[in-house]
Amino acid sequence: MTWNQLFQQNRLQRHSTNKQEIDQLRQVIARGLADAAVTAISTDLRFQAAYSAVLQLATTAIYRAGYRVKGREHHKTTFEALPLAMGNAVTRQTNYFDTCRIKRNAVMYDRAGLVSETEVEDLVDEAKSFQHLVEAWITQNYPQLT
């Protein structure tokens, strides 16, 4: 998949971002990670919160690349576009996050009690690791957004 293919399929639109918008996404990411740490709520909701943080991290990279995902299957498109924004170095994380996307859909719409404590912890750990990777990528490539 390429940017042009996604754009021609009407799954992207051009987008110019700025530090304020990126900072707002950072706040959403922080909230998601904080919510995922609240053990008084279900593992399903904690998983969804951590997944939300990951989705916004990926969105941050895509915005920086000059695009905004739109249309149906927005989450799927986000993870298809992520390696285009950050390169093949994020392929492992992208594949894992896409698997989490499928589980999140099931938890959100079809079944309760589907997520284990270990799955929440794994996703939170991956989200934090990915957060460091995204922030380092921004610092290296777009220092005006740090």
Residue, then its C-alpha position, 0 to 999 in steps of 0.5 A: m500500500t502507498w500514500n497515493q493508493l490510500f489517497q486514491q481510494n478516498r481513505l486519506q485526505r491531505h492534512s497540515t498539523n501544528k504543535q498545538e494539535i500534536d500536543q492535544l493528541r499527546q493529552v489524549i494519549a496520556r489520558g488513555l494510558a492513565d485510564a488503562a492503569v485503573t484496576a477498578i474497571s474491567t480489563d475490557l475497558r482498560f484494553q480499550a483505553a490503551y488501544s485508544a492511546v496507540l491509535q492516537l500515537a499512530t494518528t500523530a505520525i500520520y498527521r506529521a506525514g501530511y495526511r488524515v485518515k477518513g472514511r470507513e475502516h478508519h482504524k484499519t487504514t490508520f495501521e496500514a498507513l503507519p509504516l508509510a509514515m514512520g518506515n518499516a521499523v514499526t512493522r512489528q508494532t503495526n502488526y501487533f496493534d492491528t491484532c489488538r484492533i480486531k480484539r478491541n472491535a470484538v470487546m466493543y461490540d460483541r463480547a464482554g470479558l474477552v481480555s485478560e489482565t496479561e493482554v492489558e499489561d502487554l498492550v500498555d507496555e507496547a503502547k509506552s514503548f511505541q510512545h517513546l519511539v514516536e516521540a523520538w521520531i518526532t524529535q529527530n524529524y520534526p523538532q518544531l513539534t517537541 
